[in-house]
Amino acid sequence: MPREDAPLSIEIPKPDADRPAWARVGIVAAAGFLIGILWPRLTNTRIAPNPPADNGATSLASVSASASAVAAAPSPPPLGAAPSPPPAPAEQGIMVGPGVILHCRDGKDEQEECGALEFDPVAVPKIKSLSQCPAASGATGKLSIGFDVDFRHKAVKVLLGKSTTVAHEKAQALIKCADTAFDKVSLGTVPHEHRRYTVFYTATFAGQAKNGEPTNEKPSAEGPAAGTTTSESPASGTATVNWDVAIVRDAPKTGTIVGRVLRGSKVKVLAHQGEWFRVQYGSITGWVYRGTIGL
């Protein structure tokens, strides 16, 4: 039998039938908010890093404190390293007076007048170097130090003068240091008239002071002077520059350049020190190498 179709019906919704149920939405949102706030705290779970205001200052303070502690802590020495040496003592100051020639001789004959001897460039630097001698530490007073200068045998013997006021033990130790300093001294550049000289200097030890200017005291207690020492030997005459340019310095070898003299110029010779000559050319006075003036 044929099926009878049900009658068609059309339903038209009401105007407010498609609106969401706001009550349900509010309930779901409230439940999610409570879960999001309470769940991390209850389970001690960190969802995002803390903002700078929370732990930035604390972290910086911790880092600063750690850095300060590391800087303050003494760093251990490396394995196998030797301990640091103690600081070096301050250098002993020595002032050296002008030298005095007491005797000069040729063979067995002693001369009454010895003139001048260009011995200061040899003796004075070595006497000042006694500041490095251990015995110089804390030494005060005067050391009368003499030299028996033998040009024939090219040897120098160091002597201790009677006018010494430095403590005896220190004075003896200083003389031993001087013996070592003058053991192989070169006398080849020292001009001389006699074969042998006895020369004395006064070295004044001034505690921990710096090296000062030479004193004017002479070791008169050692005997009457027969001559004096000098840093240069007198010379006279004229010379002609035979190099293209002669460089004039205010001191031999390493002095500051004070002028230049051209080839063919005549200069006045005043003195010499080894291979250097002190000359005058117009208003220029200074030292030139001997080769520049053909000497």
Buried (B, 14 or more C-beta within 10 A) or exposed (E): EEEEEEEEEEEEEEEEEEEEEEEEEEEEEEEEEEEEEEEEEEEEEEEEEEEEEEEEEEEEEEEEEEEEEEEEEEEEEEEEEEEEEEEEEEBBBBBBBBBBBBBBBEEEEBBEEBBBBBBBBBBBEBBBBBBEBEBBEEBEBBBBBBBBBBBEEEBBEBBBBEBBEBBEEBBEBBBEBBEEBBEEBEBEEBEBBBBBBBBBBBBBBBEEBEBEEBBEEBBEEBBEBBBBBBBBBEBEEEBEBEBEEBBBBEBBEEBEEBBBBEEEBEBBBBBBBBEBBBBBBEEEBBBBBEEBBEB
